[in-house]
Amino acid sequence: MKNRYDFILLFDAQDANPNGDPDAGNLPRLDAESGQGLVTDVCLKRKVRNFIQTAHPDQRIYFTEGAVHNQQHAEAYKALDLGDAKKGKAAERDKAKAWMCQNFYDIRTFGAVMSTEVNCGQVRGPVQLSFARSIDPIVSSEHAITRTSVTNEKDIEKGRTMGRKFTIPYGLYRAHGFVNPYLAEQTGFSDDDLELFFTAVENAFQFDQSAARPAGSMAVRSLLVFKHDNQLGKAPSHALFDLVRVQRTDESKAARAFSDYTVSVDEAAVPEGVTLIRRI
């Protein structure tokens, strides 16, 4: 990979729970001081992994539901005939780590800690994402729901049971990302892998529908990519991110759609050697 990349992702949620907090009864995550909504980087990476696993089954994913990582690590030792997987020395671990990067898309993209009982070392991934933060404070709505069935026969006399569901009326979220070409060389992350990553980001919510996120309730609205003409880069990330402003068009009413915002880019201030690519 010969280029450094910085990118900005804008996505919104309407009548959905974009990222429930298990420590708060699955309420939408938020910044307790500002009231802005949050979506974790782990959540966003999960969307990317799920899309690739669904749309590109030829690409293996390391972090999948029910995966046993030591068994995956042992695959590397067996494939390379490195001997006892639990007694591998530094040279064997390095070979196993390279094999894991080659065979698992999300390891060579995001990295992984594989220094467990079957040690394949640690990988620092070239692609990193920030938390997504809503442009404005969010309001969490609580909805009572009923269930007419029961789990156990002994509870049949109880009849209907009550539950709770949480959504936000609307929120526009902004996340930042970075692609480190030097780390890409170490993990084998290629330009083709990068294109697949951006495609996965663009379609992050297409196969993610659920009761908490109904079809159409979450959508990627913009993906702005700053491509540097070398590996080191022509400007610091924050300077490029500051060129993109997202503002409400009418502060007197609550935002309920993406059209309630304007997204502007100071393209004249984009440094020489940096190309702005509007993927969405």
C-alpha angles and dihedrals in degrees: 000000000000101000140065118223135200120183143183123213123199120188134158140211127207123187089345141104104243096188122358120210111228090199090060103044091274094298113159109275116256145168103258093211103044100026091229117146121247134205114188125235088237090058092051092048089051090058090052092048093047093050093049092046090052102039100030109034089168087073111078119221120210100198103058131142111278095010117152104212098197089057090051090049091050088057089066093052091047095046092050095038092234097156126233107019092206095054101045116146127216095278092050092046091053091052091047091048091053090050091051091050091050095049104038119060097201093050094056089042106042102010129232143222105240100161094117131120089305098044121215095156129236130300125202106208123226094221117070132173132199127222110277113240126195117244091229133024114279130225118220115219121203119209127192114223131186133215120204096194130067134219100227131036090234090063096055092104091060092072114189121021127202130231141170134242126188129207139157119233091224141337134172111208131200126201132176129216140187136200115205110203093194092059089043088062090054096049099035093245105164139195088259089054089051092052090050090050093053090046089052091050091050090052097035095126100035094092098024099085118140140146088278093046110031121195111290095011093107126039140166106242103179139007113187116185126194109203117196118208093229140031098258095051134230100246139017116267096244092054090057094044090053089061090069117074127185116195139170114251093212118023092187095074135046116263113246103160141031088252088068088073136061123213115205131181124198092222093171088065095053104120122245110267093034122100122200112219117192102203091171 
